[in-house]
């Protein structure tokens, strides 16, 4: 029922998926980041008086940090995709690739989990938005979390 042609079709689909969803972002994102940083620096030269250099440096650091964290999370899976396609006939290497795929898949989870924390730590605009969203006001985020934890602890002890 499923012959050689079906296997070739599946390999073509896997190749296209790997090329467009895993390998292309690894190439395009650094190029787009470089262009963005170049444009920010070019704008900095023309509008030096209206914005502070320190804020633009923070923006550049944030963009670079996010790019590096994305690349650390996606590059291993891109490499695994290539090795999987090149070693399609080797069952042992496929098993090893599957194990590494599970391990490197956790990098996606970790990257997504710390993404918002990186933004809160590096961007004052992001912090202000979080404060407004949760109605924190002028409190620092760490003070807010500490107060919430103390409140929860006192309400739990009152119930007991």
NUBA-602757 format. One record per residue: residue number from 1; y negated, x, z of N, C-alpha, C in turn. Coordinates in steps of 0.02 Angstrom, whole numbers, always signed. Layout:
NUBA-602757
+-----+--------+--------+--------+--------+--------+--------+--------+--------+--------+
|   k |    n.Y |    n.X |    n.Z |   ca.Y |   ca.X |   ca.Z |    c.Y |    c.X |    c.Z |
+-----+--------+--------+--------+--------+--------+--------+--------+--------+--------+
| NUM |      Y |      X |      Z |      Y |      X |      Z |      Y |      X |      Z |
...
+-----+--------+--------+--------+--------+--------+--------+--------+--------+--------+
END
This chain:
NUBA-602757
+-----+--------+--------+--------+--------+--------+--------+--------+--------+--------+
|   k |    n.Y |    n.X |    n.Z |   ca.Y |   ca.X |   ca.Z |    c.Y |    c.X |    c.Z |
+-----+--------+--------+--------+--------+--------+--------+--------+--------+--------+
|   1 |    +59 |    +41 |     +0 |     +0 |     +0 |     +0 |    -63 |    +44 |     +0 |
|   2 |    -67 |    +92 |    +46 |   -123 |   +138 |    +48 |   -101 |   +204 |    +19 |
|   3 |   -127 |   +221 |    -37 |   -104 |   +281 |    -70 |   -156 |   +336 |    -68 |
|   4 |   -148 |   +382 |   -115 |   -191 |   +441 |   -119 |   -264 |   +421 |   -132 |
|   5 |   -274 |   +371 |   -174 |   -342 |   +351 |   -192 |   -379 |   +323 |   -132 |
|   6 |   -344 |   +286 |    -87 |   -375 |   +260 |    -27 |   -396 |   +317 |    +19 |
|   7 |   -354 |   +369 |    +24 |   -370 |   +427 |    +65 |   -431 |   +463 |    +37 |
|   8 |   -436 |   +468 |    -29 |   -493 |   +501 |    -60 |   -556 |   +460 |    -48 |
|   9 |   -550 |   +394 |    -50 |   -607 |   +350 |    -36 |   -631 |   +360 |    +36 |
|  10 |   -584 |   +363 |    +83 |   -601 |   +374 |   +153 |   -635 |   +442 |   +162 |
|  11 |   -611 |   +493 |   +129 |   -642 |   +559 |   +134 |   -713 |   +558 |   +106 |
|  12 |   -723 |   +521 |    +52 |   -790 |   +516 |    +23 |   -838 |   +481 |    +71 |
|  13 |   -815 |   +428 |   +102 |   -856 |   +392 |   +151 |   -873 |   +437 |   +210 |
|  14 |   -823 |   +473 |   +236 |   -835 |   +518 |   +292 |   -883 |   +574 |   +273 |
|  15 |   -877 |   +599 |   +212 |   -923 |   +651 |   +189 |   -995 |   +625 |   +186 |
|  16 |  -1003 |   +566 |   +158 |  -1071 |   +537 |   +153 |  -1100 |   +523 |   +223 |
|  17 |  -1058 |   +496 |   +267 |  -1081 |   +483 |   +335 |  -1101 |   +548 |   +370 |
|  18 |  -1060 |   +598 |   +363 |  -1075 |   +663 |   +394 |  -1138 |   +694 |   +365 |
|  19 |  -1145 |   +690 |   +300 |  -1202 |   +722 |   +267 |  -1267 |   +687 |   +286 |
|  20 |  -1267 |   +621 |   +285 |  -1329 |   +584 |   +295 |  -1345 |   +570 |   +368 |
|  21 |  -1296 |   +560 |   +410 |  -1311 |   +543 |   +479 |  -1307 |   +601 |   +528 |
|  22 |  -1274 |   +655 |   +508 |  -1268 |   +711 |   +554 |  -1301 |   +775 |   +529 |
|  23 |  -1292 |   +790 |   +465 |  -1318 |   +854 |   +439 |  -1390 |   +849 |   +416 |
|  24 |  -1408 |   +795 |   +384 |  -1476 |   +787 |   +359 |  -1528 |   +789 |   +416 |
|  25 |  -1518 |   +754 |   +472 |  -1568 |   +758 |   +527 |  -1575 |   +829 |   +555 |
|  26 |  -1521 |   +868 |   +554 |  -1525 |   +936 |   +580 |  -1572 |   +979 |   +537 |
|  27 |  -1578 |   +963 |   +474 |  -1622 |  +1000 |   +429 |  -1692 |   +969 |   +427 |
|  28 |  -1695 |   +903 |   +423 |  -1760 |   +868 |   +414 |  -1803 |   +871 |   +477 |
|  29 |  -1774 |   +862 |   +535 |  -1814 |   +860 |   +596 |  -1853 |   +925 |   +609 |
|  30 |  -1822 |   +984 |   +605 |  -1863 |  +1044 |   +615 |  -1919 |  +1052 |   +563 |
|  31 |  -1906 |  +1032 |   +501 |  -1958 |  +1036 |   +450 |  -2014 |   +988 |   +467 |
|  32 |  -1997 |   +926 |   +486 |  -2048 |   +877 |   +504 |  -2086 |   +899 |   +567 |
|  33 |  -2052 |   +930 |   +614 |  -2085 |   +955 |   +674 |  -2135 |  +1010 |   +656 |
|  34 |  -2114 |  +1056 |   +614 |  -2158 |  +1110 |   +593 |  -2220 |  +1082 |   +558 |
|  35 |  -2211 |  +1033 |   +514 |  -2268 |  +1002 |   +479 |  -2314 |   +967 |   +529 |
|  36 |  -2285 |   +932 |   +577 |  -2325 |   +897 |   +628 |  -2366 |   +947 |   +670 |
|  37 |  -2335 |  +1000 |   +692 |  -2370 |  +1051 |   +732 |  -2425 |  +1084 |   +690 |
|  38 |  -2410 |  +1097 |   +628 |  -2459 |  +1128 |   +583 |  -2519 |  +1082 |   +575 |
|  39 |  -2507 |  +1016 |   +566 |  -2562 |   +968 |   +559 |  -2602 |   +962 |   +624 |
|  40 |  -2569 |   +963 |   +681 |  -2605 |   +959 |   +745 |  -2649 |  +1020 |   +754 |
|  41 |  -2624 |  +1078 |   +738 |  -2664 |  +1139 |   +745 |  -2722 |  +1140 |   +695 |
|  42 |  -2710 |  +1114 |   +635 |  -2762 |  +1110 |   +584 |  -2818 |  +1063 |   +608 |
|  43 |  -2798 |  +1007 |   +637 |  -2847 |   +959 |   +663 |  -2884 |   +989 |   +722 |
|  44 |  -2849 |  +1028 |   +763 |  -2880 |  +1059 |   +821 |  -2939 |  +1105 |   +799 |
|  45 |  -2929 |  +1140 |   +745 |  -2982 |  +1184 |   +720 |  -3044 |  +1144 |   +698 |
|  46 |  -3034 |  +1085 |   +669 |  -3090 |  +1046 |   +644 |  -3124 |  +1004 |   +698 |
|  47 |  -3087 |   +983 |   +750 |  -3116 |   +941 |   +803 |  -3110 |   +973 |   +871 |
|  48 |  -3129 |  +1034 |   +876 |  -3121 |  +1072 |   +938 |  -3163 |  +1043 |   +995 |
|  49 |  -3220 |  +1014 |   +981 |  -3265 |   +991 |  +1034 |  -3243 |   +925 |  +1064 |
|  50 |  -3208 |   +882 |  +1027 |  -3194 |   +816 |  +1053 |  -3131 |   +811 |  +1095 |
|  51 |  -3083 |   +853 |  +1083 |  -3021 |   +851 |  +1122 |  -3008 |   +919 |  +1154 |
|  52 |  -2975 |   +916 |  +1210 |  -2962 |   +979 |  +1244 |  -2901 |  +1014 |  +1213 |
|  53 |  -2905 |  +1079 |  +1213 |  -2851 |  +1120 |  +1186 |  -2789 |  +1112 |  +1229 |
|  54 |  -2798 |  +1104 |  +1295 |  -2742 |  +1098 |  +1341 |  -2699 |  +1037 |  +1324 |
|  55 |  -2731 |   +980 |  +1309 |  -2693 |   +919 |  +1292 |  -2654 |   +928 |  +1227 |
|  56 |  -2685 |   +962 |  +1178 |  -2650 |   +973 |  +1115 |  -2592 |  +1022 |  +1125 |
|  57 |  -2601 |  +1071 |  +1169 |  -2545 |  +1117 |  +1183 |  -2488 |  +1080 |  +1216 |
|  58 |  -2504 |  +1033 |  +1260 |  -2451 |   +993 |  +1292 |  -2414 |   +951 |  +1240 |
|  59 |  -2452 |   +923 |  +1194 |  -2421 |   +883 |  +1141 |  -2374 |   +926 |  +1100 |
|  60 |  -2396 |   +986 |  +1083 |  -2354 |  +1032 |  +1044 |  -2291 |  +1049 |  +1083 |
|  61 |  -2298 |  +1063 |  +1147 |  -2240 |  +1080 |  +1188 |  -2192 |  +1021 |  +1193 |
|  62 |  -2220 |   +960 |  +1199 |  -2177 |   +900 |  +1203 |  -2138 |   +891 |  +1138 |
|  63 |  -2171 |   +898 |  +1082 |  -2138 |   +891 |  +1017 |  -2083 |   +944 |  +1008 |
|  64 |  -2098 |  +1005 |  +1027 |  -2048 |  +1059 |  +1020 |  -1990 |  +1047 |  +1067 |
|  65 |  -2004 |  +1026 |  +1129 |  -1950 |  +1013 |  +1177 |  -1904 |   +957 |  +1153 |
|  66 |  -1934 |   +903 |  +1127 |  -1893 |   +848 |  +1103 |  -1851 |   +869 |  +1042 |
|  67 |  -1881 |   +909 |   +999 |  -1844 |   +933 |   +940 |  -1786 |   +976 |   +960 |
|  68 |  -1798 |  +1023 |  +1006 |  -1744 |  +1067 |  +1028 |  -1689 |  +1028 |  +1063 |
|  69 |  -1707 |   +980 |  +1106 |  -1655 |   +941 |  +1140 |  -1614 |   +900 |  +1090 |
|  70 |  -1647 |   +873 |  +1039 |  -1611 |   +836 |   +988 |  -1564 |   +882 |   +950 |
|  71 |  -1588 |   +941 |   +932 |  -1546 |   +987 |   +894 |  -1486 |  +1011 |   +936 |
|  72 |  -1497 |  +1023 |  +1000 |  -1442 |  +1044 |  +1044 |  -1389 |   +989 |  +1048 |
|  73 |  -1412 |   +926 |  +1046 |  -1365 |   +870 |  +1051 |  -1329 |   +856 |   +985 |
|  74 |  -1362 |   +868 |   +928 |  -1333 |   +847 |   +865 |  -1299 |   +902 |   +825 |
|  75 |  -1321 |   +964 |   +832 |  -1294 |  +1018 |   +791 |  -1218 |  +1028 |   +801 |
|  76 |  -1192 |  +1027 |   +862 |  -1119 |  +1035 |   +869 |  -1080 |   +981 |   +832 |
|  77 |  -1104 |   +919 |   +834 |  -1069 |   +866 |   +798 |  -1074 |   +876 |   +723 |
|  78 |  -1130 |   +902 |   +699 |  -1137 |   +917 |   +628 |  -1088 |   +970 |   +606 |
|  79 |  -1081 |  +1021 |   +647 |  -1033 |  +1075 |   +631 |   -962 |  +1048 |   +633 |
|  80 |   -947 |  +1006 |   +682 |   -880 |   +976 |   +685 |   -866 |   +933 |   +624 |
|  81 |   -917 |   +899 |   +600 |   -909 |   +857 |   +541 |   -889 |   +900 |   +481 |
|  82 |   -922 |   +957 |   +473 |   -906 |  +1002 |   +418 |   -835 |  +1030 |   +426 |
|  83 |   -818 |  +1053 |   +486 |   -751 |  +1081 |   +495 |   -696 |  +1028 |   +487 |
|  84 |   -712 |   +967 |   +506 |   -663 |   +913 |   +497 |   -650 |   +901 |   +423 |
|  85 |   -703 |   +901 |   +383 |   -694 |   +890 |   +311 |   -660 |   +949 |   +277 |
|  86 |   -674 |  +1009 |   +300 |   -644 |  +1068 |   +269 |   -571 |  +1078 |   +288 |
|  87 |   -551 |  +1052 |   +346 |   -482 |  +1062 |   +370 |   -445 |   +995 |   +373 |
|  88 |   -456 |   +953 |   +324 |   -428 |   +885 |   +325 |   -351 |   +886 |   +325 |
|  89 |   -321 |   +939 |   +299 |   -248 |   +941 |   +295 |   -215 |   +975 |   +355 |
|  90 |   -253 |  +1003 |   +400 |   -225 |  +1038 |   +457 |   -228 |   +994 |   +519 |
|  91 |   -169 |   +969 |   +538 |   -165 |   +922 |   +594 |   -186 |   +954 |   +660 |
|  92 |   -167 |  +1016 |   +672 |   -185 |  +1050 |   +734 |   -260 |  +1059 |   +742 |
|  93 |   -293 |  +1079 |   +689 |   -365 |  +1088 |   +692 |   -400 |  +1021 |   +700 |
|  94 |   -372 |   +968 |   +671 |   -400 |   +901 |   +679 |   -397 |   +879 |   +752 |
|  95 |   -342 |   +895 |   +786 |   -337 |   +878 |   +857 |   -389 |   +916 |   +899 |
|  96 |   -397 |   +979 |   +883 |   -448 |  +1019 |   +918 |   -518 |   +991 |   +905 |
|  97 |   -531 |   +974 |   +842 |   -596 |   +945 |   +825 |   -608 |   +879 |   +862 |
|  98 |   -555 |   +838 |   +869 |   -562 |   +775 |   +905 |   -581 |   +788 |   +978 |
|  99 |   -549 |   +838 |  +1009 |   -565 |   +853 |  +1079 |   -637 |   +877 |  +1086 |
| 100 |   -658 |   +921 |  +1041 |   -727 |   +944 |  +1042 |   -776 |   +887 |  +1028 |
| 101 |   -755 |   +841 |   +986 |   -798 |   +784 |   +970 |   -812 |   +742 |  +1032 |
| 102 |   -762 |   +732 |  +1073 |   -772 |   +695 |  +1136 |   -820 |   +733 |  +1182 |
| 103 |   -810 |   +798 |  +1186 |   -851 |   +839 |  +1229 |   -923 |   +840 |  +1205 |
| 104 |   -933 |   +851 |  +1140 |  -1001 |   +855 |  +1113 |  -1034 |   +786 |  +1110 |
| 105 |   -994 |   +734 |  +1108 |  -1022 |   +666 |  +1111 |  -1060 |   +653 |  +1176 |
| 106 |  -1039 |   +687 |  +1229 |  -1074 |   +679 |  +1292 |  -1144 |   +709 |  +1289 |
| 107 |  -1155 |   +756 |  +1243 |  -1223 |   +784 |  +1235 |  -1272 |   +731 |  +1212 |
| 108 |  -1249 |   +685 |  +1169 |  -1292 |   +629 |  +1148 |  -1313 |   +589 |  +1209 |
| 109 |  -1265 |   +574 |  +1252 |  -1279 |   +534 |  +1312 |  -1328 |   +571 |  +1358 |
| 110 |  -1317 |   +634 |  +1369 |  -1361 |   +673 |  +1413 |  -1431 |   +677 |  +1383 |
| 111 |  -1436 |   +689 |  +1318 |  -1501 |   +693 |  +1285 |  -1538 |   +627 |  +1291 |
| 112 |  -1504 |   +573 |  +1279 |  -1536 |   +507 |  +1285 |  -1557 |   +491 |  +1357 |
| 113 |  -1517 |   +514 |  +1404 |  -1532 |   +501 |  +1474 |  -1592 |   +539 |  +1500 |
| 114 |  -1600 |   +601 |  +1477 |  -1656 |   +641 |  +1502 |  -1718 |   +636 |  +1459 |
| 115 |  -1713 |   +602 |  +1403 |  -1770 |   +596 |  +1357 |  -1831 |   +566 |  +1393 |
| 116 |  -1821 |   +511 |  +1428 |  -1878 |   +480 |  +1462 |  -1904 |   +524 |  +1519 |
| 117 |  -1860 |   +560 |  +1552 |  -1883 |   +605 |  +1606 |  -1925 |   +662 |  +1579 |
| 118 |  -1905 |   +689 |  +1522 |  -1945 |   +742 |  +1490 |  -2014 |   +715 |  +1473 |
| 119 |  -2017 |   +655 |  +1445 |  -2081 |   +625 |  +1427 |  -2125 |   +614 |  +1489 |
| 120 |  -2096 |   +589 |  +1543 |  -2135 |   +577 |  +1604 |  -2161 |   +643 |  +1632 |
| 121 |  -2121 |   +695 |  +1629 |  -2143 |   +759 |  +1656 |  -2195 |   +794 |  +1613 |
| 122 |  -2193 |   +782 |  +1548 |  -2236 |   +821 |  +1503 |  -2296 |   +783 |  +1476 |
| 123 |  -2298 |   +716 |  +1481 |  -2351 |   +678 |  +1449 |  -2388 |   +634 |  +1500 |
| 124 |  -2452 |   +647 |  +1508 |  -2492 |   +606 |  +1554 |  -2499 |   +535 |  +1528 |
| 125 |  -2504 |   +526 |  +1462 |  -2508 |   +459 |  +1434 |  -2444 |   +419 |  +1448 |
| 126 |  -2388 |   +452 |  +1444 |  -2324 |   +419 |  +1458 |  -2322 |   +400 |  +1532 |
| 127 |  -2344 |   +445 |  +1576 |  -2345 |   +430 |  +1648 |  -2391 |   +371 |  +1662 |
| 128 |  -2450 |   +369 |  +1631 |  -2496 |   +314 |  +1641 |  -2465 |   +248 |  +1618 |
| 129 |  -2430 |   +249 |  +1563 |  -2398 |   +189 |  +1538 |  -2343 |   +165 |  +1586 |
| 130 |  -2305 |   +211 |  +1613 |  -2253 |   +193 |  +1662 |  -2285 |   +164 |  +1724 |
| 131 |  -2340 |   +194 |  +1747 |  -2375 |   +166 |  +1805 |  -2399 |    +95 |  +1792 |
| 132 |  -2428 |    +84 |  +1734 |  -2452 |    +17 |  +1718 |  -2394 |    -32 |  +1712 |
| 133 |  -2341 |    -11 |  +1682 |  -2283 |    -54 |  +1672 |  -2254 |    -78 |  +1739 |
| 134 |  -2249 |    -33 |  +1787 |  -2220 |    -50 |  +1852 |  -2273 |    -68 |  +1904 |
| 135 |  -2336 |    -69 |  +1885 |  -2390 |    -87 |  +1932 |  -2398 |    -38 |  +1988 |
| 136 |  -2389 |    +25 |  +1974 |  -2392 |    +77 |  +2025 |  -2464 |    +95 |  +2042 |
| 137 |  -2509 |    +94 |  +1994 |  -2578 |   +113 |  +2007 |  -2586 |   +188 |  +2010 |
| 138 |  -2619 |   +212 |  +2062 |  -2635 |   +283 |  +2067 |  -2581 |   +325 |  +2101 |
| 139 |  -2527 |   +293 |  +2123 |  -2473 |   +330 |  +2154 |  -2439 |   +376 |  +2103 |
| 140 |  -2416 |   +432 |  +2128 |  -2375 |   +475 |  +2086 |  -2306 |   +443 |  +2080 |
| 141 |  -2273 |   +456 |  +2026 |  -2207 |   +427 |  +2014 |  -2159 |   +445 |  +2071 |
| 142 |  -2161 |   +507 |  +2094 |  -2115 |   +527 |  +2147 |  -2130 |   +491 |  +2212 |
| 143 |  -2195 |   +479 |  +2227 |  -2212 |   +441 |  +2287 |  -2187 |   +369 |  +2282 |
| 144 |  -2192 |   +340 |  +2222 |  -2169 |   +272 |  +2211 |  -2094 |   +267 |  +2223 |
| 145 |  -2057 |   +313 |  +2196 |  -1984 |   +311 |  +2203 |  -1965 |   +320 |  +2277 |
| 146 |  -1999 |   +366 |  +2312 |  -1986 |   +377 |  +2383 |  -2000 |   +315 |  +2423 |
| 147 |  -2056 |   +281 |  +2410 |  -2072 |   +220 |  +2446 |  -2021 |   +165 |  +2433 |
| 148 |  -1999 |   +159 |  +2371 |  -1949 |   +108 |  +2355 |  -1883 |   +122 |  +2390 |
| 149 |  -1863 |   +186 |  +2392 |  -1801 |   +203 |  +2426 |  -1806 |   +190 |  +2501 |
| 150 |  -1863 |   +206 |  +2531 |  -1873 |   +193 |  +2603 |  -1872 |   +117 |  +2616 |
| 151 |  -1903 |    +78 |  +2572 |  -1904 |     +6 |  +2580 |  -1833 |    -23 |  +2576 |
| 152 |  -1794 |     +0 |  +2527 |  -1726 |    -23 |  +2521 |  -1684 |     -4 |  +2582 |
| 153 |  -1693 |    +57 |  +2606 |  -1656 |    +79 |  +2665 |  -1674 |    +37 |  +2726 |
| 154 |  -1738 |    +22 |  +2735 |  -1757 |    -18 |  +2793 |  -1734 |    -91 |  +2786 |
| 155 |  -1732 |   -118 |  +2726 |  -1708 |   -187 |  +2717 |  -1633 |   -191 |  +2727 |
| 156 |  -1597 |   -138 |  +2710 |  -1524 |   -137 |  +2721 |  -1509 |   -132 |  +2795 |
| 157 |  -1546 |    -90 |  +2832 |  -1534 |    -84 |  +2903 |  -1554 |   -147 |  +2940 |
| 158 |  -1604 |   -184 |  +2916 |  -1624 |   -247 |  +2947 |  -1570 |   -300 |  +2939 |
| 159 |  -1534 |   -299 |  +2884 |  -1481 |   -348 |  +2871 |  -1421 |   -334 |  +2916 |
| 160 |  -1408 |   -271 |  +2929 |  -1350 |   -252 |  +2970 |  -1364 |   -273 |  +3041 |
+-----+--------+--------+--------+--------+--------+--------+--------+--------+--------+
END
